[in-house]
Amino acid sequence: MRIKSRAGTFNMTIEEVGTENGELVLTGKMGVWQAKTYLSPAELQQMLGALKISGSVIDFLALFGFRYLRKLVGGHAAEEASTETRK
């Protein structure tokens, strides 16, 4: 993810997603600086409401979700097969 501003363009990496005090917290780095991004429920709702979701975005998200789940299930199945082989 990149953040562009008058100060420059910074890479933003997300290392952890969690919650604190009822807010969504994205922890990572912006450039070389450790950073936390806080989103309240109202801010998240506003952000999601601002999204203009087209058919191509829905297709992208569906394909991404499918590939992600397949990777999770595939990794779990390989781990189980490895455990069974060692027995």
C-alpha positions as CSV (number, residue, x, y, z in Angstrom):
1,M,0.0,0.0,0.0
2,R,1.3,3.5,-0.8
3,I,0.5,6.8,0.8
4,K,1.0,9.8,-1.5
5,S,1.2,13.4,-0.1
6,R,3.0,16.6,-0.6
7,A,5.7,15.3,1.7
8,G,6.3,12.4,-0.7
9,T,5.2,8.8,-1.4
10,F,5.6,6.3,1.5
11,N,5.1,2.6,1.5
12,M,2.7,1.5,4.2
13,T,3.0,-2.1,5.3
14,I,0.4,-3.7,7.6
15,E,1.9,-6.2,10.0
16,E,-1.1,-6.7,12.3
17,V,-4.8,-6.0,12.5
18,G,-6.5,-5.9,15.8
19,T,-8.8,-3.8,18.1
20,E,-8.2,-1.4,20.9
21,N,-10.9,0.4,22.9
22,G,-13.6,-0.5,20.3
23,E,-11.6,0.7,17.3
24,L,-10.0,-1.2,14.5
25,V,-6.2,-0.8,14.7
26,L,-3.8,-1.4,11.7
27,T,-0.2,-1.7,13.0
28,G,2.7,-1.5,10.7
29,K,5.2,0.9,9.1
30,M,4.8,4.0,7.0
31,G,8.1,4.4,5.3
32,V,10.7,3.8,8.1
33,W,8.3,4.9,10.9
34,Q,6.3,2.5,13.1
35,A,2.7,3.5,12.7
36,K,-0.8,2.6,14.0
37,T,-3.9,3.6,12.1
38,Y,-7.1,3.7,14.2
39,L,-10.6,3.4,12.7
40,S,-13.7,4.0,14.7
41,P,-16.9,2.2,13.7
42,A,-18.2,5.5,12.3
43,E,-15.0,6.1,10.3
44,L,-15.0,2.6,8.9
45,Q,-18.7,2.9,7.9
46,Q,-17.9,6.3,6.2
47,M,-15.0,4.7,4.4
48,L,-17.0,1.7,3.2
49,G,-19.8,4.0,2.2
50,A,-17.4,6.1,0.0
51,L,-16.4,3.0,-2.0
52,K,-17.7,2.9,-5.5
53,I,-18.0,-0.8,-6.0
54,S,-18.1,-1.9,-9.7
55,G,-18.5,-5.3,-11.1
56,S,-14.7,-5.6,-11.7
57,V,-14.1,-4.8,-8.0
58,I,-16.5,-7.5,-6.9
59,D,-14.8,-10.0,-9.3
60,F,-11.4,-9.0,-8.0
61,L,-12.5,-9.5,-4.4
62,A,-14.2,-12.8,-5.1
63,L,-11.2,-14.2,-6.9
64,F,-8.9,-13.0,-4.2
65,G,-11.1,-14.5,-1.5
66,F,-11.2,-17.9,-3.3
67,R,-7.4,-18.0,-3.8
68,Y,-6.8,-17.0,-0.2
69,L,-9.1,-19.7,1.2
70,R,-7.7,-22.3,-1.2
71,K,-4.2,-21.4,0.0
72,L,-5.3,-21.8,3.6
73,V,-7.1,-25.1,3.1
74,G,-4.2,-26.4,0.9
75,G,-1.6,-25.5,3.5
76,H,-3.7,-27.1,6.2
77,A,-4.2,-30.3,4.1
78,A,-0.4,-30.5,3.4
79,E,0.3,-30.1,7.1
80,E,-2.0,-32.9,8.0
81,A,-0.6,-35.2,5.3
82,S,2.9,-34.5,6.6
83,T,1.8,-35.3,10.2
84,E,0.2,-38.6,9.0
85,T,3.4,-39.6,7.1
86,R,5.5,-39.2,10.2
87,K,3.2,-41.5,12.2
